Amino acid sequence: MLLVWLSFSGNAQEKAPIAKDSLKPKTERYGLRVGVDLFKLTRSFYEEDYRGIELVGDYRLTRKHFLAAEIGNEDKTVDEDQLNFTTEGTYIKVGFDYNTYQNWLDMENIISVGLRYGVSSFSQTLNSYQIYNPNPYFGQSPLIISGEKFSGLSAQWVEVVAGMKAEVFNNVFVGFSFRLNRLMTQNKPNGFDNLYIPGYNRTYNGEFGVGFNYTVSYFIPLYKATVKAKEKKEPKSKKKKKKAN
């Protein structure tokens, strides 16, 4: 009986390290996230002179890098003191995001910075205008109804993007982003200016613009990848002792 007990206890001691090494390695999910911009969608309901929709998506390439894209359509009428015009067209933006947030456990939240390259194809319709009169002694100039349409216009720009996404339900993310735009090239109509560009927003008679979106998206997991454990660096004191030995 003593021999049997010693044999059993010896086997148990030998198997203990094996159980410790059998822990499953940590994995992270990779896949596609698709969604919609709620800001543009809801704006279409409460703003009479605006119709727009934007679809968003990103694909996880590495632990920190994501391919990202937005595609949308806008139809907006701008009514100013001396000018009324309508802009309508489509756009697409492609680029990447870098996740700066260190998640805990199995969290998949994102605080990111990134870049986009945007291209828009659109048309401008000059509905009406009024010639500016700096000395309105005899009254203001009459309103001129035009209706002239300028088609085949285009613009290209770059965006610096900062935003975040948080998982509120299983695979459902809510997020927002701020954008600083820099206009690169544009095709202007004769005798008129591109005061509003779909996807770019107001130009403010310059080369810079701003943007914002508020999104809800769904994550479609495609595969899992094992997270490599970081090797622990030995203290310098131990390294010196090894060299001395």
Protein Blocks (a to p, Z undefined) as FASTA:
>chain_A
ZZmmmmmmmmmmmmmmmmmmmpccddddddddddddfklmmmmmmmmkbccddddddddf
blmbccdddddddddddddfkbccddddddddddddddfbdcehjbcbdcdddddddddd
dddddfbdcdddfblmnopaddddekpacehiacddddddddddddfbghiacddddddd
ddfbdcddehiacfbcghklpnklpabdcdddddddddddfbdcddddddddddfklmmm
mmmZZ
